[in-house]
Amino acid sequence: MPRIEEVAHLAKVSTATASRALSRPEMVAIATRERVLKAAQDLGYQPNVLARGLRQRETRIIGLIVTDILNPFHALLAKGVQDAAERQGYNVFLFNSDEEPQKERHAIDTLRGHLPRGLIVVPTSAARENLQAIAHLPMVELDRATGRPGVTTVTVDNVTGACVGTAHLAQLGHTRIGMIVGQLDISTAVERHEGFRKALDTAGVPYRPELVMPGHHREEDGRRAAVHLLSLPASLRPTALFVGNNEMTVGAVLAAQSLGLRIPEDLSIVGFDDSRWAQTMTPPLTVVAQPAYELGMTACHQLLAELDGHDAISGAHLQLPTELIVRRSTGPPPIRPPPPPAALRP
């Protein structure tokens, strides 16, 4: 294997400069750095970053824990973090907790062995306790907040987003509006539920607890909750649903289709999160969109600014706006109650 000395010789720099160009690129002039990188590429040189970090007790590694990498929203979060990290010469170790506190704790324990400089985490319901194991580590909580004092958070304005999405349904004339909410021990679900209630109160529409179904942020939860709500008697059945995330929205749409209900003629749906499938489904889905990629970028920039001694404020609470995108899954309530769901017809 080529050695660092050979890279330095080919790039016509000292060994120390070649090493800095590969390990701390921000400390080397751009032209010099590019010359070293080209030499390393031409020679096929691969630095043992982890071994060097273990010797120096410092690495260029940050950890990232998301809760569902199969969810397009979390994939975009991760992409934003990775792009921002790579531009500053950091490597990202990605873990997926699957919303399971035990997996989150295992990810934390695994990450500790690699001497990370910092951590970006989408918390599970038990993160407040799990993160005590690395309380000394610079950290940013992304998308959700545990409420731990002094921890930087990067989220969206969930209350306003849910309020605007629900108000859209009320303005269309709906008075029986249901909600499929997430886990109510997760900050995003609590805030979106708060925005839902706030919009109903402002519009003078009664809040009906029986039309609010909790879930665990997954497609099957949305499907199960929607089947329950849409199988209620016609006088109680919601004519519109506000759904707390994109995965549960998929389940709600599938449930409506399986019950023979037309969207939006029999049922209006607003989802929280936008995605390609939301734009291309029939009909295209009205959503409260959040800037997932920008959330990841912002979280990483904030963490790296803290690590590099810039003017980032530890414990800051950064909040990005959402946007209501009206498509064709929402309309006025049906003049007559829709027929009984297909599954309930004699």
C-alpha positions as a Markdown table, in Angstrom:
| # | Residue | x | y | z |
|---|---|---|---|---|
| 1 | Met | 0.0 | 0.0 | 0.0 |
| 2 | Pro | 1.3 | 3.5 | -0.8 |
| 3 | Arg | 2.5 | 5.5 | 2.2 |
| 4 | Ile | 1.9 | 9.1 | 3.1 |
| 5 | Glu | 5.5 | 9.9 | 2.3 |
| 6 | Glu | 5.0 | 8.9 | -1.3 |
| 7 | Val | 1.9 | 11.1 | -1.5 |
| 8 | Ala | 3.9 | 14.0 | -0.2 |
| 9 | His | 6.7 | 13.4 | -2.6 |
| 10 | Leu | 4.4 | 13.3 | -5.6 |
| 11 | Ala | 2.5 | 16.4 | -4.5 |
| 12 | Lys | 5.8 | 18.2 | -3.8 |
| 13 | Val | 4.9 | 19.0 | -0.2 |
| 14 | Ser | 6.2 | 18.0 | 3.2 |
| 15 | Thr | 4.8 | 14.8 | 4.8 |
| 16 | Ala | 3.2 | 17.0 | 7.5 |
| 17 | Thr | 1.4 | 19.1 | 4.9 |
| 18 | Ala | 0.2 | 16.0 | 3.1 |
| 19 | Ser | -1.1 | 14.6 | 6.3 |
| 20 | Arg | -2.9 | 17.8 | 7.2 |
| 21 | Ala | -4.4 | 18.1 | 3.8 |
| 22 | Leu | -6.0 | 14.7 | 4.2 |
| 23 | Ser | -7.0 | 14.9 | 7.9 |
| 24 | Arg | -7.6 | 18.6 | 8.5 |
| 25 | Pro | -8.3 | 20.0 | 5.0 |
| 26 | Glu | -9.5 | 23.4 | 6.3 |
| 27 | Met | -6.0 | 24.1 | 7.6 |
| 28 | Val | -4.4 | 23.8 | 4.1 |
| 29 | Ala | -4.6 | 26.2 | 1.1 |
| 30 | Ile | -7.1 | 25.0 | -1.5 |
| 31 | Ala | -4.5 | 24.6 | -4.3 |
| 32 | Thr | -2.2 | 22.6 | -2.0 |
| 33 | Arg | -5.1 | 20.5 | -0.8 |
| 34 | Glu | -6.2 | 19.7 | -4.3 |
| 35 | Arg | -2.7 | 18.7 | -5.3 |
| 36 | Val | -2.4 | 16.3 | -2.3 |
| 37 | Leu | -5.8 | 14.8 | -3.0 |
| 38 | Lys | -4.9 | 14.2 | -6.6 |
| 39 | Ala | -1.6 | 12.6 | -5.6 |
| 40 | Ala | -3.4 | 10.4 | -3.1 |
| 41 | Gln | -6.0 | 9.4 | -5.8 |
| 42 | Asp | -3.3 | 8.7 | -8.4 |
| 43 | Leu | -1.4 | 6.4 | -6.0 |
| 44 | Gly | -4.5 | 4.7 | -4.5 |
| 45 | Tyr | -3.6 | 5.9 | -1.0 |
| 46 | Gln | -6.2 | 5.3 | 1.7 |
| 47 | Pro | -5.5 | 6.8 | 5.1 |
| 48 | Asn | -6.5 | 4.8 | 8.1 |
| 49 | Val | -8.6 | 7.5 | 9.6 |
| 50 | Leu | -9.8 | 5.5 | 12.6 |
| 51 | Ala | -6.3 | 4.3 | 13.6 |
| 52 | Arg | -5.0 | 7.8 | 13.4 |
| 53 | Gly | -7.9 | 9.1 | 15.5 |
| 54 | Leu | -7.4 | 6.5 | 18.1 |
| 55 | Arg | -3.7 | 7.5 | 18.4 |
| 56 | Gln | -4.5 | 11.2 | 18.6 |
| 57 | Arg | -7.6 | 10.7 | 20.7 |
| 58 | Glu | -9.5 | 12.8 | 18.1 |
| 59 | Thr | -11.3 | 11.8 | 14.9 |
| 60 | Arg | -13.2 | 13.6 | 12.1 |
| 61 | Ile | -16.3 | 11.4 | 12.8 |
| 62 | Ile | -19.8 | 12.5 | 13.8 |
| 63 | Gly | -22.6 | 10.2 | 14.5 |
| 64 | Leu | -26.1 | 10.4 | 13.1 |
| 65 | Ile | -29.0 | 8.3 | 14.5 |
| 66 | Val | -32.4 | 8.4 | 12.7 |
| 67 | Thr | -35.5 | 6.5 | 13.6 |
| 68 | Asp | -36.6 | 5.1 | 10.2 |
| 69 | Ile | -34.2 | 5.2 | 7.3 |
| 70 | Leu | -36.8 | 3.7 | 4.9 |
| 71 | Asn | -39.0 | 6.9 | 5.5 |
| 72 | Pro | -38.1 | 9.3 | 2.7 |
| 73 | Phe | -38.2 | 12.2 | 5.2 |
| 74 | His | -35.4 | 10.6 | 7.3 |
| 75 | Ala | -33.4 | 9.7 | 4.1 |
| 76 | Leu | -33.4 | 13.4 | 3.2 |
| 77 | Leu | -32.4 | 14.4 | 6.7 |
| 78 | Ala | -29.4 | 12.0 | 6.5 |
| 79 | Lys | -28.5 | 13.3 | 3.0 |
| 80 | Gly | -28.5 | 16.9 | 4.3 |
| 81 | Val | -26.2 | 15.9 | 7.2 |
| 82 | Gln | -23.8 | 13.9 | 5.1 |
| 83 | Asp | -23.5 | 16.6 | 2.4 |
| 84 | Ala | -22.7 | 19.3 | 5.0 |
| 85 | Ala | -20.3 | 17.0 | 6.9 |
| 86 | Glu | -18.3 | 16.0 | 3.8 |
| 87 | Arg | -17.8 | 19.6 | 2.8 |
| 88 | Gln | -16.0 | 20.2 | 6.1 |
| 89 | Gly | -13.9 | 17.0 | 5.9 |
| 90 | Tyr | -16.0 | 15.0 | 8.4 |
| 91 | Asn | -17.3 | 11.4 | 8.1 |
| 92 | Val | -20.8 | 10.4 | 9.2 |
| 93 | Phe | -21.5 | 7.2 | 11.0 |
| 94 | Leu | -25.2 | 6.5 | 10.3 |
| 95 | Phe | -27.4 | 4.4 | 12.6 |
| 96 | Asn | -31.1 | 3.5 | 12.4 |
| 97 | Ser | -33.1 | 3.0 | 15.6 |
| 98 | Asp | -36.4 | 1.8 | 14.1 |
| 99 | Glu | -38.1 | 3.9 | 16.8 |
| 100 | Glu | -36.8 | 1.3 | 19.3 |
| 101 | Pro | -35.0 | 2.7 | 22.4 |
| 102 | Gln | -32.9 | -0.5 | 22.7 |
| 103 | Lys | -31.5 | 0.0 | 19.2 |
| 104 | Glu | -30.9 | 3.6 | 20.0 |
| 105 | Arg | -28.9 | 2.7 | 23.1 |
| 106 | His | -26.9 | 0.1 | 21.1 |
| 107 | Ala | -26.1 | 2.7 | 18.4 |
| 108 | Ile | -24.8 | 5.1 | 21.1 |
| 109 | Asp | -22.7 | 2.4 | 22.7 |
| 110 | Thr | -21.2 | 1.4 | 19.3 |
| 111 | Leu | -20.6 | 5.0 | 18.3 |
| 112 | Arg | -18.6 | 5.7 | 21.6 |
| 113 | Gly | -16.0 | 3.2 | 20.5 |
| 114 | His | -15.2 | 5.3 | 17.4 |
| 115 | Leu | -14.4 | 8.5 | 19.4 |
| 116 | Pro | -16.9 | 10.7 | 17.6 |
| 117 | Arg | -16.5 | 14.5 | 17.8 |
| 118 | Gly | -20.3 | 15.0 | 18.1 |
| 119 | Leu | -23.7 | 13.5 | 17.5 |
| 120 | Ile | -26.9 | 14.4 | 15.6 |
| 121 | Val | -29.9 | 12.4 | 16.8 |
| 122 | Val | -33.6 | 12.0 | 15.9 |
| 123 | Pro | -34.6 | 10.9 | 19.4 |
| 124 | Thr | -36.8 | 8.0 | 20.3 |
| 125 | Ser | -39.2 | 8.1 | 23.3 |
| 126 | Ala | -36.4 | 7.0 | 25.6 |
| 127 | Ala | -33.6 | 9.2 | 24.3 |
| 128 | Arg | -33.6 | 11.5 | 27.3 |
| 129 | Glu | -32.3 | 8.6 | 29.4 |
| 130 | Asn | -30.2 | 6.9 | 26.7 |
| 131 | Leu | -28.3 | 10.1 | 25.9 |
| 132 | Gln | -27.1 | 10.4 | 29.4 |
| 133 | Ala | -24.3 | 7.9 | 28.5 |
| 134 | Ile | -22.7 | 10.5 | 26.3 |
| 135 | Ala | -23.9 | 13.7 | 28.0 |
| 136 | His | -20.4 | 15.2 | 27.6 |
| 137 | Leu | -20.5 | 14.9 | 23.8 |
| 138 | Pro | -21.5 | 18.0 | 21.6 |
| 139 | Met | -24.9 | 17.1 | 20.3 |
| 140 | Val | -27.8 | 18.4 | 18.2 |
| 141 | Glu | -31.3 | 16.9 | 18.5 |
| 142 | Leu | -32.9 | 16.9 | 15.0 |
| 143 | Asp | -36.6 | 17.0 | 14.1 |
| 144 | Arg | -37.6 | 16.1 | 17.7 |
| 145 | Ala | -36.7 | 17.5 | 21.1 |
| 146 | Thr | -36.3 | 15.6 | 24.3 |
| 147 | Gly | -36.5 | 18.7 | 26.5 |
| 148 | Arg | -33.0 | 18.2 | 28.0 |
| 149 | Pro | -31.6 | 21.5 | 29.2 |
| 150 | Gly | -28.7 | 23.0 | 27.2 |
| 151 | Val | -29.1 | 20.8 | 24.1 |
| 152 | Thr | -29.3 | 22.4 | 20.7 |
| 153 | Thr | -32.4 | 21.5 | 18.7 |
| 154 | Val | -33.2 | 21.9 | 15.0 |
| 155 | Thr | -36.9 | 21.3 | 14.2 |
| 156 | Val | -39.8 | 22.8 | 12.2 |
| 157 | Asp | -42.7 | 24.8 | 13.5 |
| 158 | Asn | -44.9 | 21.8 | 14.0 |
| 159 | Val | -47.7 | 23.7 | 15.8 |
| 160 | Thr | -48.1 | 26.3 | 13.1 |
| 161 | Gly | -47.8 | 23.7 | 10.3 |
| 162 | Ala | -50.5 | 21.5 | 11.9 |
| 163 | Cys | -52.7 | 24.5 | 12.6 |
| 164 | Val | -52.5 | 25.7 | 8.9 |
| 165 | Gly | -53.2 | 22.2 | 7.6 |
| 166 | Thr | -56.2 | 21.7 | 9.8 |
| 167 | Ala | -57.5 | 25.3 | 9.2 |
| 168 | His | -57.5 | 24.5 | 5.5 |
| 169 | Leu | -60.0 | 21.6 | 6.1 |
| 170 | Ala | -62.2 | 23.8 | 8.3 |
| 171 | Gln | -62.2 | 26.6 | 5.7 |
| 172 | Leu | -63.5 | 24.1 | 3.2 |
| 173 | Gly | -66.5 | 23.5 | 5.5 |
| 174 | His | -65.6 | 20.3 | 7.3 |
| 175 | Thr | -66.9 | 20.1 | 10.9 |
| 176 | Arg | -66.1 | 16.4 | 11.6 |
| 177 | Ile | -62.3 | 16.5 | 11.3 |
| 178 | Gly | -60.3 | 13.5 | 12.6 |
| 179 | Met | -56.6 | 13.2 | 13.3 |
| 180 | Ile | -54.2 | 10.3 | 13.1 |
| 181 | Val | -51.5 | 11.4 | 15.4 |
| 182 | Gly | -48.1 | 9.8 | 16.3 |
| 183 | Gln | -46.8 | 8.7 | 19.6 |
| 184 | Leu | -47.8 | 11.2 | 22.2 |
| 185 | Asp | -44.5 | 10.8 | 24.1 |
| 186 | Ile | -42.7 | 12.3 | 21.0 |
| 187 | Ser | -42.4 | 16.0 | 20.7 |
| 188 | Thr | -43.5 | 16.2 | 17.0 |
| 189 | Ala | -46.7 | 14.3 | 17.7 |
| 190 | Val | -47.5 | 16.5 | 20.8 |
| 191 | Glu | -46.9 | 19.7 | 18.8 |
| 192 | Arg | -48.9 | 18.7 | 15.8 |
| 193 | His | -51.8 | 17.6 | 18.0 |
| 194 | Glu | -51.6 | 21.0 | 19.7 |
| 195 | Gly | -51.7 | 22.7 | 16.3 |
| 196 | Phe | -54.7 | 20.6 | 15.3 |
| 197 | Arg | -56.7 | 21.5 | 18.5 |
| 198 | Lys | -55.7 | 25.2 | 18.1 |
| 199 | Ala | -57.0 | 25.3 | 14.5 |
| 200 | Leu | -60.3 | 23.7 | 15.5 |
| 201 | Asp | -60.8 | 26.1 | 18.4 |
| 202 | Thr | -60.1 | 29.1 | 16.2 |
| 203 | Ala | -62.6 | 27.9 | 13.5 |
| 204 | Gly | -65.3 | 27.1 | 16.1 |
| 205 | Val | -65.2 | 23.4 | 15.2 |
| 206 | Pro | -65.6 | 21.0 | 18.1 |
| 207 | Tyr | -62.7 | 18.8 | 19.1 |
| 208 | Arg | -63.9 | 15.2 | 19.3 |
| 209 | Pro | -61.5 | 12.9 | 21.2 |
| 210 | Glu | -63.2 | 9.9 | 19.6 |
| 211 | Leu | -61.9 | 11.1 | 16.2 |
| 212 | Val | -58.3 | 11.3 | 17.3 |
| 213 | Met | -56.3 | 8.0 | 16.9 |
| 214 | Pro | -52.7 | 7.6 | 18.1 |
| 215 | Gly | -50.1 | 5.6 | 16.2 |
| 216 | His | -46.4 | 4.8 | 16.0 |
| 217 | His | -45.5 | 6.7 | 12.9 |
| 218 | Arg | -45.7 | 3.7 | 10.6 |
| 219 | Glu | -47.9 | 2.9 | 7.6 |
| 220 | Glu | -49.8 | 0.1 | 9.3 |
| 221 | Asp | -50.6 | 2.4 | 12.2 |
| 222 | Gly | -52.2 | 4.9 | 9.8 |
| 223 | Arg | -54.1 | 2.1 | 8.0 |
| 224 | Arg | -55.5 | 0.6 | 11.2 |
| 225 | Ala | -56.4 | 4.0 | 12.7 |
| 226 | Ala | -58.2 | 5.1 | 9.4 |
| 227 | Val | -60.1 | 1.9 | 9.2 |
| 228 | His | -61.4 | 2.4 | 12.7 |
| 229 | Leu | -62.4 | 6.1 | 12.1 |
| 230 | Leu | -63.9 | 5.5 | 8.7 |
| 231 | Ser | -66.0 | 2.5 | 9.9 |
| 232 | Leu | -67.9 | 4.6 | 12.4 |
| 233 | Pro | -71.6 | 5.3 | 11.8 |
| 234 | Ala | -72.2 | 7.9 | 9.1 |
| 235 | Ser | -73.3 | 10.6 | 11.6 |
| 236 | Leu | -70.0 | 10.2 | 13.5 |
| 237 | Arg | -67.6 | 9.4 | 10.7 |
| 238 | Pro | -65.1 | 12.1 | 9.9 |
| 239 | Thr | -65.4 | 13.8 | 6.5 |
| 240 | Ala | -61.7 | 14.9 | 6.7 |
| 241 | Leu | -58.5 | 13.5 | 8.2 |
| 242 | Phe | -55.3 | 15.3 | 9.2 |
| 243 | Val | -52.5 | 12.8 | 9.4 |
| 244 | Gly | -49.4 | 13.3 | 11.4 |
| 245 | Asn | -46.7 | 12.0 | 9.1 |
| 246 | Asn | -46.1 | 10.7 | 5.6 |
| 247 | Glu | -45.9 | 7.0 | 6.5 |
| 248 | Met | -49.3 | 7.1 | 8.4 |
| 249 | Thr | -50.7 | 9.0 | 5.5 |
| 250 | Val | -49.9 | 6.2 | 3.1 |
| 251 | Gly | -51.8 | 3.9 | 5.4 |
| 252 | Ala | -54.8 | 6.2 | 5.6 |
| 253 | Val | -55.1 | 6.5 | 1.8 |
| 254 | Leu | -54.9 | 2.7 | 1.4 |
| 255 | Ala | -57.6 | 2.3 | 4.1 |
| 256 | Ala | -59.9 | 4.7 | 2.3 |
| 257 | Gln | -59.4 | 3.0 | -1.0 |
| 258 | Ser | -60.0 | -0.5 | 0.5 |
| 259 | Leu | -63.3 | 0.8 | 2.0 |
| 260 | Gly | -64.4 | 2.1 | -1.3 |
| 261 | Leu | -64.3 | 5.8 | -0.3 |
| 262 | Arg | -63.3 | 8.4 | -2.9 |
| 263 | Ile | -60.8 | 11.1 | -2.2 |
| 264 | Pro | -61.8 | 13.9 | -1.9 |
| 265 | Glu | -65.5 | 13.4 | -2.8 |
| 266 | Asp | -66.1 | 11.2 | 0.3 |
| 267 | Leu | -63.1 | 12.0 | 2.4 |
| 268 | Ser | -60.5 | 14.9 | 2.4 |
| 269 | Ile | -57.0 | 14.1 | 3.5 |
| 270 | Val | -54.1 | 16.4 | 4.5 |
| 271 | Gly | -50.8 | 14.8 | 5.4 |
| 272 | Phe | -47.8 | 16.1 | 7.2 |
| 273 | Asp | -44.6 | 15.7 | 5.0 |
| 274 | Asp | -44.3 | 15.9 | 1.3 |
| 275 | Ser | -42.7 | 13.3 | -1.0 |
| 276 | Arg | -42.6 | 12.2 | -4.6 |
| 277 | Trp | -45.4 | 9.7 | -4.1 |
| 278 | Ala | -47.6 | 12.4 | -2.6 |
| 279 | Gln | -47.3 | 14.5 | -5.8 |
| 280 | Thr | -47.8 | 11.6 | -8.2 |
| 281 | Met | -50.6 | 9.6 | -6.5 |
| 282 | Thr | -54.2 | 10.0 | -7.7 |
| 283 | Pro | -55.4 | 12.5 | -6.6 |
| 284 | Pro | -52.2 | 14.3 | -5.7 |
| 285 | Leu | -52.0 | 14.8 | -1.9 |
| 286 | Thr | -52.4 | 18.1 | 0.0 |
| 287 | Val | -49.6 | 18.3 | 2.5 |
| 288 | Val | -47.8 | 20.3 | 5.1 |
| 289 | Ala | -44.3 | 20.2 | 3.7 |
| 290 | Gln | -41.2 | 20.5 | 5.8 |
| 291 | Pro | -37.7 | 21.2 | 4.4 |
| 292 | Ala | -36.1 | 17.8 | 5.3 |
| 293 | Tyr | -32.8 | 18.3 | 3.5 |
| 294 | Glu | -32.4 | 21.8 | 4.9 |
| 295 | Leu | -33.1 | 20.5 | 8.4 |
| 296 | Gly | -30.2 | 18.0 | 8.1 |
| 297 | Met | -27.9 | 20.6 | 6.6 |
| 298 | Thr | -28.8 | 23.1 | 9.4 |
| 299 | Ala | -28.2 | 20.5 | 12.1 |
| 300 | Cys | -24.8 | 19.6 | 10.8 |
| 301 | His | -23.7 | 23.2 | 10.3 |
| 302 | Gln | -24.7 | 24.0 | 13.8 |
| 303 | Leu | -22.8 | 21.0 | 15.3 |
| 304 | Leu | -19.7 | 21.6 | 13.2 |
| 305 | Ala | -19.7 | 25.3 | 14.1 |
| 306 | Glu | -19.7 | 24.3 | 17.8 |
| 307 | Leu | -16.9 | 21.8 | 17.2 |
| 308 | Asp | -14.7 | 24.2 | 15.4 |
| 309 | Gly | -15.1 | 27.0 | 17.9 |
| 310 | His | -17.2 | 29.3 | 15.8 |
| 311 | Asp | -20.0 | 31.5 | 17.1 |
| 312 | Ala | -22.6 | 28.8 | 17.3 |
| 313 | Ile | -24.7 | 28.9 | 20.5 |
| 314 | Ser | -24.9 | 25.6 | 22.4 |
| 315 | Gly | -28.5 | 25.1 | 23.5 |
| 316 | Ala | -29.9 | 27.1 | 20.7 |
| 317 | His | -33.4 | 26.2 | 19.4 |
| 318 | Leu | -33.5 | 26.6 | 15.6 |
| 319 | Gln | -36.9 | 26.3 | 14.0 |
| 320 | Leu | -37.6 | 26.2 | 10.2 |
| 321 | Pro | -41.0 | 27.0 | 8.7 |
| 322 | Thr | -43.4 | 24.6 | 7.0 |
| 323 | Glu | -45.5 | 25.2 | 3.9 |
| 324 | Leu | -49.0 | 24.1 | 3.1 |
| 325 | Ile | -49.2 | 22.7 | -0.5 |
| 326 | Val | -52.8 | 22.4 | -1.6 |
| 327 | Arg | -53.3 | 19.7 | -4.2 |
| 328 | Arg | -56.4 | 17.7 | -5.0 |
| 329 | Ser | -57.0 | 15.4 | -2.0 |
| 330 | Thr | -59.1 | 18.1 | -0.2 |
| 331 | Gly | -62.4 | 19.5 | -1.1 |
| 332 | Pro | -65.8 | 20.5 | 0.5 |
| 333 | Pro | -67.5 | 17.8 | 2.7 |
| 334 | Pro | -70.0 | 15.6 | 0.9 |
| 335 | Ile | -73.5 | 17.0 | 0.6 |
| 336 | Arg | -74.9 | 13.7 | 1.6 |
| 337 | Pro | -73.1 | 11.2 | 3.9 |
| 338 | Pro | -71.0 | 8.8 | 1.9 |
| 339 | Pro | -72.2 | 5.3 | 1.7 |
| 340 | Pro | -71.2 | 2.8 | 4.3 |
| 341 | Pro | -67.6 | 1.6 | 3.8 |
| 342 | Ala | -67.5 | -1.4 | 1.4 |
| 343 | Ala | -66.2 | -3.7 | 4.2 |
| 344 | Leu | -69.4 | -3.0 | 6.2 |
| 345 | Arg | -72.0 | -3.4 | 3.5 |
| 346 | Pro | -74.4 | -6.4 | 3.8 |
